[in-house]
Amino acid sequence: MSATLSCDVAVIGAGTAGLAAERAARDSGATTLLIDPEFRGTLCANTGCMPSKLLLAAAKEAHRIGKAGLFGIEVGDMRVDGPAVMERVRSERDRFVRLTRESIMDLPDDIRVQARARFESENRLALSDGRFVEAKAIVIATGSKAVVPPPFAALGDLLLTNENMFELDDLPRRLAVVGSGSIGLEMAQAFARLGTEVSLFDRADRMGNLRCDKVHDALRDIIESDMTVHLGVDVEPSRDGDCVRVKWSGDDNKGEAEFDMLLAALGRPPHLDGLDIGNAGLECDDDGVPCHDRQTMRCGTSAIFMAGDVAADVPVLHEASHDGRIAGRNAAALPAPISIDRHVKFTMIFTDPPVASIGVAEDESAVSGTADFSDQGRARVEGRNEGVLTLYAAAPEGRLIGADLVAPAGDHLAHAIAWAIERRVTASEMLELPFYHPTIEEGLQSALRTICAATPLPLPQTQDTGTPAGA
């Protein structure tokens, strides 16, 4: 007779969300099981955040050196050693993965269960090793997977996704990138700045899900300085020997070109394959994702919770970790709900300069203010004076509710804005805070002043540095 394991909370998936859920449940006094077929470490360490940022770091350095002449510095001929670039990416990536795996292996042996799981009922799982798990509550934290439609899969070894592109021995000479979300934009710019001839394609007319036209126009100018961009087009890829042939068509934009490889960055939907969700009796949305409450991560009135990318809410690491903590605590506390306020929606794309979308763009009587960094003092000093930032605020008090930006130091600006939104700060209150001169942060002031001028509250007295607008 097959063995049956019992626990208070079973967690399926040992990524960022699953690890956080197991830890939160155990810290709340529950007995736990963490079920995963590989325990390979997190998506972030293996094929996501860290290896992509390693490639971006190399590209940023090459771009910085290439601009040295702007400052009167001659560096001679620069050569990018593709194999060396990729070797460092893998070497550092492997270090992050090793540290992540070591932390997982530090968990007690009786908690880790290496197997695949599928639902037999709301509280019972069947494991691929023949055993079963009965749990008072179950957390689904199985992550996401790359979309690869059949025409793209037919490219075979000429197809790249985030799962295999970091295994390249060298940089491709010509690369088609399909998809202009975070992965597509980051990797297209990285490869282009490392010397690859890149063309970027997307069916959508807008990159990075940016809401503001001015910010999107600035982003497009920046991206087009490194590569060819085709938006609003359908793409038809095919293999032609050792090359990829791409045909594209859209309004007044049709063509065909040959590439060495194609990177498919078409999104990462929830990974629910093989879970037999139907056996759990859950209500699902039109995409087959179990419906759940964001404040508790609970699926209806069931004993099942969602966490991380599989929930298809905000697929970024800090949200996955937060999901896990919420789901784990609620699973342990079942049936008593613990409702937790969520952070402001905050996504970032690590292009150079960075792109960010924060909060909401529309509200009743919303007003906005824009800052242009093309002549911002500190940005011009450093030769990175490009980009636009738009702030959104709710009238009549001018409380900040959101932002879109592509700007130098945009990752730091975005954090300051997100924190201000979470604390319900108004534009006038933010202007009362110190802005050191000369800094990139000073660029926020023009957007904040525009919002203040559009609301009935008086503009606060701010220190006048006596410098001209571009200084």
C-alpha positions as CSV (number, residue, x, y, z in Angstrom):
1,M,0.0,0.0,0.0
2,S,1.4,3.4,-1.0
3,A,2.5,5.7,1.9
4,T,0.4,8.8,2.7
5,L,2.1,11.9,4.1
6,S,0.2,14.2,6.3
7,C,0.7,17.9,7.1
8,D,-1.1,21.1,7.9
9,V,0.1,23.0,4.8
10,A,1.5,21.5,1.6
11,V,3.3,23.8,-0.8
12,I,3.7,22.8,-4.5
13,G,6.7,24.5,-6.0
14,A,10.0,25.6,-4.5
15,G,10.6,28.9,-6.2
16,T,10.5,32.3,-4.6
17,A,6.8,32.2,-3.7
18,G,6.8,28.6,-2.6
19,L,9.8,29.1,-0.3
20,A,8.2,32.1,1.3
21,A,4.9,30.3,1.7
22,E,6.5,27.3,3.4
23,R,8.5,29.5,5.7
24,A,5.5,31.6,6.7
25,A,3.3,28.6,7.4
26,R,6.0,26.9,9.5
27,D,6.7,30.2,11.4
28,S,3.0,30.3,12.1
29,G,3.2,26.9,13.8
30,A,2.0,24.7,11.0
31,T,3.5,21.4,9.9
32,T,4.6,21.7,6.3
33,L,5.7,19.8,3.2
34,L,7.5,21.5,0.3
35,I,7.0,19.6,-3.0
36,D,9.1,20.1,-6.1
37,P,10.3,17.8,-8.9
38,E,13.8,19.2,-9.0
39,F,14.6,21.7,-6.3
40,R,16.8,23.5,-8.9
41,G,16.6,26.9,-7.3
42,T,14.5,29.9,-8.1
43,L,13.6,31.2,-11.6
44,C,15.2,34.4,-10.6
45,A,18.6,32.8,-10.1
46,N,18.5,30.2,-12.9
47,T,16.9,31.9,-15.9
48,G,15.5,35.2,-14.8
49,C,16.6,38.3,-12.8
50,M,20.2,37.4,-12.2
51,P,21.6,36.1,-15.5
52,S,19.7,38.7,-17.4
53,K,21.2,41.5,-15.3
54,L,24.6,40.0,-15.8
55,L,24.2,40.3,-19.6
56,L,22.8,43.8,-19.2
57,A,25.8,44.8,-17.0
58,A,28.1,43.8,-19.8
59,A,26.1,45.7,-22.4
60,K,26.0,48.8,-20.2
61,E,29.8,48.7,-19.8
62,A,30.3,48.4,-23.5
63,H,27.9,51.3,-24.1
64,R,29.7,53.4,-21.5
65,I,33.1,52.8,-23.0
66,G,31.7,53.6,-26.4
67,K,30.6,57.0,-25.2
68,A,33.9,57.9,-23.7
69,G,34.7,60.3,-26.6
70,L,31.9,62.6,-25.3
71,F,34.1,63.4,-22.3
72,G,37.3,63.9,-24.3
73,I,38.6,60.4,-23.5
74,E,40.0,58.3,-26.3
75,V,40.0,54.6,-25.7
76,G,41.0,53.2,-29.1
77,D,39.3,50.3,-30.7
78,M,37.0,48.4,-28.4
79,R,36.3,44.7,-29.0
80,V,33.5,42.6,-27.4
81,D,34.7,39.1,-26.6
82,G,31.3,37.2,-26.9
83,P,32.5,33.9,-25.5
84,A,34.0,35.7,-22.5
85,V,30.8,37.7,-21.9
86,M,28.7,34.6,-21.9
87,E,31.2,32.7,-19.7
88,R,30.9,35.4,-17.0
89,V,27.2,35.3,-17.2
90,R,27.1,31.6,-16.6
91,S,29.8,31.6,-13.9
92,E,28.1,34.3,-11.8
93,R,24.7,32.8,-12.5
94,D,25.9,29.4,-11.3
95,R,27.1,31.0,-8.1
96,F,23.6,32.5,-7.4
97,V,22.0,29.2,-8.2
98,R,24.3,27.3,-5.9
99,L,23.6,29.7,-3.0
100,T,19.9,29.4,-3.6
101,R,20.0,25.6,-3.7
102,E,22.1,25.5,-0.6
103,S,19.5,27.5,1.3
104,I,16.8,25.0,0.1
105,M,18.9,22.1,1.2
106,D,19.2,23.6,4.7
107,L,15.5,22.8,5.1
108,P,14.8,19.7,7.2
109,D,14.8,16.5,5.2
110,D,11.3,15.6,6.3
111,I,9.9,18.9,4.8
112,R,11.4,18.5,1.3
113,V,9.5,16.1,-1.0
114,Q,11.1,15.6,-4.4
115,A,8.2,14.6,-6.7
116,R,5.6,16.0,-9.0
117,A,2.2,16.6,-7.5
118,R,-1.4,16.5,-8.9
119,F,-4.7,17.0,-7.2
120,E,-6.9,14.1,-6.4
121,S,-9.3,16.3,-4.4
122,E,-9.2,19.6,-2.5
123,N,-7.1,18.2,0.3
124,R,-5.3,15.2,-1.3
125,L,-2.4,15.1,-3.7
126,A,-0.9,12.2,-5.6
127,L,2.8,12.2,-6.1
128,S,4.8,10.9,-9.0
129,D,6.7,8.5,-6.7
130,G,3.5,6.7,-5.8
131,R,2.9,8.3,-2.5
132,F,0.1,10.6,-1.5
133,V,-0.2,13.8,0.6
134,E,-3.1,14.8,2.7
135,A,-3.1,18.4,3.9
136,K,-5.4,20.7,5.7
137,A,-4.4,23.4,3.2
138,I,-2.5,23.5,-0.1
139,V,-0.5,26.4,-1.7
140,I,0.0,26.3,-5.5
141,A,3.3,28.1,-6.3
142,T,4.3,26.4,-9.5
143,G,5.5,29.6,-11.3
144,S,5.2,30.3,-15.1
145,K,6.6,29.0,-18.3
146,A,7.6,30.6,-21.6
147,V,5.1,30.7,-24.5
148,V,6.4,28.9,-27.6
149,P,3.8,28.7,-30.4
150,P,4.3,25.8,-32.9
151,P,5.8,28.0,-35.7
152,F,8.4,29.2,-33.2
153,A,9.1,25.7,-31.7
154,A,9.7,24.5,-35.3
155,L,12.9,26.6,-35.3
156,G,14.6,24.0,-33.1
157,D,18.0,25.0,-31.9
158,L,17.7,28.4,-33.5
159,L,15.0,29.4,-31.1
160,L,16.0,31.2,-27.8
161,T,13.8,31.8,-24.7
162,N,14.9,32.9,-21.3
163,E,15.3,29.2,-20.5
164,N,18.2,28.6,-22.9
165,M,19.6,31.9,-24.1
166,F,22.2,32.2,-21.3
167,E,23.7,28.9,-22.5
168,L,24.9,30.5,-25.8
169,D,28.6,29.9,-26.4
170,D,28.9,33.2,-28.3
171,L,26.8,36.2,-29.2
172,P,24.7,35.8,-32.4
173,R,25.5,38.1,-35.3
174,R,21.9,38.7,-36.3
175,L,19.0,38.3,-33.8
176,A,15.2,38.7,-34.2
177,V,13.5,39.5,-30.9
178,V,9.7,38.9,-30.9
179,G,7.9,40.6,-27.9
180,S,8.6,44.0,-26.4
181,G,7.8,43.3,-22.7
182,S,10.4,43.2,-20.0
183,I,12.4,40.2,-21.4
184,G,12.2,41.3,-25.0
185,L,13.3,44.9,-24.3
186,E,16.1,44.0,-21.9
187,M,17.6,41.3,-24.0
188,A,17.2,43.2,-27.3
189,Q,19.0,46.2,-26.0
190,A,21.7,44.0,-24.3
191,F,22.5,42.0,-27.4
192,A,22.4,45.1,-29.6
193,R,24.9,47.0,-27.4
194,L,27.2,44.0,-27.4
195,G,27.4,44.2,-31.2
196,T,24.6,42.0,-32.4
197,E,22.4,43.3,-35.2
198,V,18.9,43.2,-33.6
199,S,15.4,43.7,-35.0
200,L,12.6,43.9,-32.5
201,F,9.0,42.9,-33.4
202,D,5.7,43.1,-31.6
203,R,2.0,42.7,-32.5
204,A,1.2,45.5,-30.0
205,D,1.7,49.2,-30.8
206,R,3.2,50.0,-27.4
207,M,6.3,48.7,-25.7
208,G,6.6,47.8,-22.0
209,N,2.9,48.4,-21.3
210,L,3.6,52.1,-20.8
211,R,0.4,54.2,-20.5
212,C,1.8,57.7,-21.2
213,D,2.3,58.6,-24.9
214,K,5.2,61.0,-24.1
215,V,7.0,58.3,-22.1
216,H,6.5,55.7,-24.8
217,D,7.7,58.0,-27.5
218,A,10.9,58.7,-25.5
219,L,11.4,54.9,-24.9
220,R,10.9,54.2,-28.6
221,D,13.6,56.8,-29.6
222,I,16.0,55.2,-27.1
223,I,15.4,51.7,-28.3
224,E,15.5,52.6,-32.0
225,S,19.0,54.2,-31.5
226,D,20.3,50.6,-31.0
227,M,18.1,48.5,-33.3
228,T,15.3,48.3,-35.9
229,V,11.8,48.3,-34.3
230,H,8.6,47.0,-35.9
231,L,5.5,47.5,-33.8
232,G,1.9,46.6,-34.7
233,V,3.0,43.6,-36.9
234,D,2.2,39.9,-37.1
235,V,5.3,37.8,-37.4
236,E,5.7,34.5,-39.3
237,P,9.0,32.7,-38.5
238,S,10.4,29.8,-40.5
239,R,13.6,27.8,-40.6
240,D,15.8,28.1,-43.7
241,G,18.7,25.8,-43.2
242,D,20.9,27.3,-40.5
243,C,19.0,30.6,-40.5
244,V,15.7,32.0,-39.4
245,R,13.5,33.7,-41.9
246,V,11.1,36.2,-40.5
247,K,8.2,37.7,-42.4
248,W,6.2,40.5,-40.8
249,S,3.1,42.4,-41.9
250,G,1.1,45.3,-40.5
251,D,-0.4,48.6,-41.5
252,D,2.1,50.1,-44.0
253,N,4.8,47.8,-42.6
254,K,5.6,44.6,-44.4
255,G,8.9,42.9,-44.9
256,E,11.1,39.8,-44.7
257,A,14.6,39.3,-43.3
258,E,17.1,36.6,-42.3
259,F,18.6,36.1,-38.9
260,D,20.9,33.7,-37.2
261,M,18.6,33.1,-34.2
262,L,15.2,34.3,-32.9
263,L,14.4,35.1,-29.3
264,A,10.8,34.5,-28.4
265,A,9.7,36.8,-25.6
266,L,6.0,36.3,-25.9
267,G,5.1,36.1,-22.3
268,R,5.1,33.6,-19.4
269,P,1.6,32.3,-18.5
270,P,1.0,30.4,-15.3
271,H,2.4,26.8,-15.2
272,L,-0.6,24.6,-14.3
273,D,0.2,21.7,-16.5
274,G,-0.2,18.3,-14.9
275,L,-1.8,19.6,-11.7
276,D,-5.3,18.3,-12.5
277,I,-6.8,21.5,-11.1
278,G,-10.2,20.2,-12.1
279,N,-10.1,17.6,-9.4
280,A,-9.8,20.4,-6.7
281,G,-13.2,21.8,-7.6
282,L,-11.9,25.3,-8.1
283,E,-13.6,28.1,-10.0
284,C,-11.2,29.3,-12.8
285,D,-11.1,32.4,-15.0
286,D,-11.2,32.4,-18.8
287,D,-7.5,31.5,-18.9
288,G,-7.9,28.5,-16.6
289,V,-6.2,30.2,-13.6
290,P,-8.0,29.6,-10.2
291,C,-9.9,32.6,-9.0
292,H,-8.5,34.0,-5.8
293,D,-8.6,36.9,-3.4
294,R,-5.5,39.1,-3.6
295,Q,-5.8,40.1,0.1
296,T,-5.6,36.5,1.3
297,M,-4.5,34.5,-1.9
298,R,-7.3,32.0,-1.1
299,C,-9.3,30.4,-3.9
300,G,-12.9,31.0,-3.0
301,T,-13.9,29.2,0.2
302,S,-11.6,26.3,-0.5
303,A,-8.5,25.2,1.4
304,I,-6.3,26.1,-1.6
305,F,-4.2,29.2,-2.0
306,M,-2.2,30.7,-4.9
307,A,1.2,32.4,-4.7
308,G,3.7,33.9,-7.2
309,D,3.7,33.9,-11.0
310,V,1.1,31.1,-11.2
311,A,-1.5,33.5,-9.8
312,A,-1.0,35.7,-12.9
313,D,-1.4,38.9,-10.8
314,V,1.9,40.9,-10.8
315,P,4.7,38.5,-12.0
316,V,7.7,40.2,-10.3
317,L,9.9,38.8,-7.5
318,H,8.9,41.1,-4.6
319,E,5.2,40.4,-5.3
320,A,5.9,36.6,-5.5
321,S,7.6,36.7,-2.1
322,H,4.7,38.8,-0.7
323,D,2.2,36.4,-2.2
324,G,4.0,33.5,-0.5
325,R,4.0,35.1,2.9
326,I,0.3,36.0,2.6
327,A,-0.7,32.5,1.3
328,G,1.5,30.7,3.9
329,R,0.1,32.6,6.9
330,N,-3.5,32.2,5.7
331,A,-3.0,28.5,5.0
332,A,-1.7,28.0,8.5
333,A,-4.5,30.1,10.0
334,L,-7.4,28.5,8.0
335,P,-10.3,29.0,8.5
336,A,-9.6,32.4,10.1
337,P,-8.7,34.8,7.3
338,I,-5.8,37.2,7.6
339,S,-6.4,40.0,5.0
340,I,-3.3,42.0,4.1
341,D,-3.1,45.2,2.1
342,R,-1.1,44.9,-1.0
343,H,1.8,47.0,-2.1
344,V,1.3,49.6,-4.9
345,K,1.6,47.9,-8.3
346,F,5.2,48.5,-9.3
347,T,7.0,47.0,-12.3
348,M,10.3,47.8,-13.8
349,I,12.3,47.0,-17.0
350,F,16.0,47.2,-16.7
351,T,16.8,48.8,-20.0
352,D,19.3,51.7,-20.0
353,P,17.8,54.0,-18.9
354,P,15.3,52.0,-16.9
355,V,11.6,51.9,-17.5
356,A,9.0,51.7,-14.7
357,S,5.2,51.8,-14.3
358,I,3.8,52.4,-10.8
359,G,0.3,52.6,-9.5
360,V,-2.6,53.7,-11.6
361,A,-2.8,56.3,-14.4
362,E,-6.5,57.2,-14.0
363,D,-8.7,58.2,-11.2
364,E,-11.6,60.6,-10.7
365,S,-10.3,64.1,-11.6
366,A,-6.8,62.8,-12.0
367,V,-4.1,65.3,-13.0
368,S,-0.6,64.7,-14.4
369,G,2.8,66.3,-14.6
370,T,5.7,65.5,-16.9
371,A,9.4,65.9,-16.5
372,D,11.8,65.9,-19.6
373,F,15.3,64.7,-18.8
374,S,16.8,65.8,-22.2
375,D,18.1,69.0,-20.5
376,Q,18.2,68.0,-16.9
377,G,21.3,69.3,-15.2
378,R,22.9,66.2,-13.6
379,A,21.8,63.9,-16.5
380,R,23.5,66.2,-19.0
381,V,26.6,66.3,-17.0
382,E,26.8,62.5,-17.1
383,G,25.9,62.3,-20.8
384,R,22.7,60.4,-20.2
385,N,20.2,63.2,-20.7
386,E,17.3,61.3,-22.3
387,G,13.9,60.1,-21.2
388,V,10.6,61.4,-19.8
389,L,8.7,60.9,-16.5
390,T,5.0,61.4,-16.0
391,L,3.4,61.5,-12.5
392,Y,-0.3,61.0,-11.9
393,A,-2.2,62.5,-9.0
394,A,-5.7,62.5,-7.6
395,A,-7.4,65.9,-7.3
396,P,-8.3,67.9,-5.4
397,E,-5.5,67.3,-2.9
398,G,-2.8,66.2,-5.5
399,R,-2.2,62.9,-3.9
400,L,0.3,60.8,-6.0
401,I,-1.3,57.7,-7.4
402,G,1.0,56.5,-10.2
403,A,3.8,57.1,-12.7
404,D,5.3,56.0,-16.0
405,L,8.9,56.7,-16.7
406,V,12.0,56.0,-18.8
407,A,14.7,58.0,-17.2
408,P,18.3,58.0,-16.0
409,A,18.4,56.5,-12.5
410,G,14.8,55.4,-13.2
411,D,15.1,52.4,-10.9
412,H,15.9,54.8,-8.0
413,L,13.3,57.4,-9.0
414,A,10.7,54.7,-9.2
415,H,11.4,53.4,-5.7
416,A,11.0,56.9,-4.3
417,I,7.7,57.4,-6.2
418,A,6.4,54.0,-5.1
419,W,7.1,54.7,-1.5
420,A,5.5,58.1,-1.7
421,I,2.3,56.6,-3.2
422,E,2.2,53.9,-0.5
423,R,2.4,56.7,2.1
424,R,-0.3,58.7,0.3
425,V,1.9,61.7,-0.1
426,T,0.7,64.7,-2.1
427,A,2.8,66.5,-4.7
428,S,3.0,69.6,-2.4
429,E,4.2,67.5,0.5
430,M,6.9,65.8,-1.7
431,L,8.1,69.2,-2.9
432,E,8.6,70.2,0.8
433,L,11.2,67.5,1.1
434,P,14.9,68.3,0.4
435,F,16.2,67.9,-3.2
436,Y,20.0,67.9,-3.2
437,H,21.7,69.8,-6.1
438,P,22.8,68.6,-8.6
439,T,21.0,65.3,-8.7
440,I,18.8,63.3,-11.0
441,E,16.1,63.5,-8.3
442,E,15.7,67.2,-9.0
443,G,14.1,66.2,-12.3
444,L,11.0,65.3,-10.3
445,Q,10.3,68.9,-9.3
446,S,8.9,70.1,-12.6
447,A,6.4,67.3,-12.7
448,L,5.4,67.9,-9.1
449,R,5.0,71.6,-9.7
450,T,2.7,71.0,-12.6
451,I,0.5,68.9,-10.4
452,C,0.5,71.5,-7.7
453,A,-0.5,74.2,-10.2
454,A,-3.4,72.0,-11.4
455,T,-4.8,71.6,-7.8
456,P,-6.3,74.2,-5.5
457,L,-3.7,73.7,-2.8
458,P,-1.0,76.5,-2.6
459,L,2.4,75.7,-4.0
460,P,4.9,75.3,-1.1
461,Q,7.9,77.5,-0.7
462,T,10.9,75.6,-1.9
463,Q,14.5,76.5,-1.8
464,D,15.6,78.4,-4.8
465,T,19.1,77.3,-5.8
466,G,19.5,80.1,-8.2
467,T,20.4,77.8,-11.0
468,P,18.9,77.8,-14.5
469,A,16.4,75.1,-15.5
470,G,19.0,73.0,-17.3
471,A,21.6,73.3,-14.6
